[in-house]
Amino acid sequence: MYIPTHFAADDTTVRELLSRGQAADLITVTEQGMLATFLPLVFDPDEGEHGVLRGHVARNNDQWRQRPIGEALVIVHGPDAYITPSWYASKAEHGRVVPTWNYLTAHVYGELRTHDDPGWLDAHVRGLTALQESAEQAPWSVDDAPAAFVAGQLRAIVGVEVVINRVEAKVKMSQNRPPADVDGVVSGLRARGDAATAAAVQSARRPG
């Protein structure tokens, strides 16, 4: 990933992004070609040197069966948005402005491991469910479903785990713009109803 110095993400930003428990793209290169799956992942920062990302795929998904050539890649997406130059104070001053796209993303590289053990899968699904249900008014639990039904569902999936070797992350959130332009971007995004990207721009802005 091309990362200019002023758009480099720090460790705190990377950890927060990975810890959101969102879905991401798992990409592997195999002898049969390139394979990709969009799947929810759980980040465990305490295992290995850089942590692990855990998820699961359908048993019928060939990606888990195809041995990767080299590292697996997980592309994790944060908030993103089109930025119109009409929001910049600089537009009225000199007009030398162009549109751009703001975004937060991380490319996570590591060793792909698979898990076909019912105990591992049960613990993973419970952890993933607890993470996603935590904000619900009446959180659903795996134990709310019949045990035999859950066992059947677990047999239909296979666990995948990426043991992280390195992370390349980029925060392009108008840090290269003058303060008045950043103010305009934040206001414009809020007016558009994009509170997530507006908050990311505000968080990334440079002091001063």
N, C-alpha and C positions, 0 to 999 in steps of 0.2 A: 504494500500500500504506500502511495506517495503521501508523506506527512511533513509539511513545512513545520519548522520549529514552533511557530506561534499557534499551530493547531494540534500539537501533541497532547494527548490525554495523560493526566497523572494517574498514579496507582489508585488513588481514592475514587476517581471517576470511573476507572475500569472496574473496580470491585463493585461499585454501586450498580453499574450497568449489568454486570454478570449476575448480580444477586437478585435482580427483579423477577427471575423465574419466568421469563417470557419465551416465546417460541423463536427459533433461529433456524438458519440453514446449515445442515450437516452435509459437507461435500467431500467425496473421496474419489480418487483416481484408481481404477482397477484395470485388469487386462481386458475387460469387456468395455472399457470406456469410462467416462466421468458419470458419477451418480450423485444425486442430491435429494435430500428429504427435509421438509419443513416440519419441525417438531418442538414441543415444549421441553425445556431443560431446567435442571436444578443445579446450581453452583455450590460445590463444597470446597471452601478455601483451605480447609485444614488437612486435606489429603494430598500427599506429594509436595513437590517443591513449589508449584504454582497453582495447585488446586485441580479439581476435576469438574467436568460437566456431565451430568447423568440424564439419560432420557430413555425412551423406548420406541420401537417401531413395530408395525404389524409383522407377524411371522411370515406373511406372504411377500413382504418387501425384500427384494433381492439384495439390497444394499448391505445388510448385515452378513449375508453369506459370501459376498465377494471380498476377498482379501485386498486391503488397500495397498497401493504402491506408495511408499513414503508416508508422510504425515496426513492425518485428516485435517480438514479446515472447517471451522464453525464460524459463520458470519452472523454476528449479533447486531441487531438494529436498535438504535435509540430513536428519539424524536427527530423528525425532519420536516422541512417545509420550503416552498418556493418563496424567495425574497424579492419583492418588486422594488426597483430603484425609487419609486414614488414615495417610499417611506423615508428616504434619506434626506436629511437637511442639506446635504451636499448637492442634491439635485437643483435646489433653488439657488445655491451659491455659484456653481460653475457648470453644472450639467454633465460633468465627466464621470458618469456612473453607469453601471450595467446591472442587469438582473443576476442573481446567483441562487444557489441552493444551500441552505444550512442543514447540517446533519451531525449525528453522533453515531459512530459505528466502531465495532471491534472485530478484528480478524484473529481468531483463536486457533492455534496450531497445536497438535498433539497426537499421541498414540491412541488409536481406536481399539477398544476392547468390547467384547460382547458377553452378555450374561443370559444364560438360559436356565438359571436356578430359580425355582419358585419362591424361595425365601428372599433372595435378592430382589426379585421383581415385586414381591409383596411390600417390602420395606420401601422400595423406590416409589411405588404408586401411592403409598400412604403419605410419604414425604411430599410428593408433588401435589397431591390433593390438599393436604394441610396448608401448603403454601398458597395455593390458588383460592382456597375457600376461606382464608383468614379474614378477608374483607366482607364476606357475606353476612347478612343479618342472622341467618339460620344456617350455619356451615354444615355442608353434607360430609358424612364420614363414610369410609369404605365399609364400615360395619353396619351401615344403614341398609346395605344390599344383602341378600341371602348369601351365605358362605359358599354354597355350591355354585351359584351364579358367578361370584367373584373368582373362584378357582377356574372356572371355564374361561373367563375373560383373560386371566393371567396366562393361560395356555396359548392364547391367540397373539401374544406379544413376545418380543425379545428385547432385553435390555442392552443399551449401548452406553458407553462411557468414553469420554475423551480425556486422557491424562495430559494436562496442559504442559507444553514445553515452552511456549512463548506467546505473547499477545502483542499485536500491533493495533493501536487504537487512535482514533482521530476525532477531535471535537472542532468542527467548523461552525462556529456560532457567532459570526460577525466580530470576532476579536480584532480583526485587522481594520475595522471601521472607526472613525472618530466617535467620541461619546454621544454627540447629538444624533448621529446616524443610528447608533445602537438604541438610543431612546426611541427613535422612530420605528425601528424594527420591533421592539418589544410592544409598543403601542399598537402597531399594525397587526401583529400576530394575535394579540388579545382581542382586538376588534373583529378579527376573522374567526375567533372562537378556538384558537389553537393555544390553549393555556400551557400545554406540555412543552412545546418548542419555545414559547415566550419565557418560561421559567428557565429553560436550558440556556437561552441567550443571556438572561440576567445573571445566571450563576457563572457563566464563562467569561463575562466581561472583565476587562482589565481595570485595576484600581486607577482612580484619577478622573 
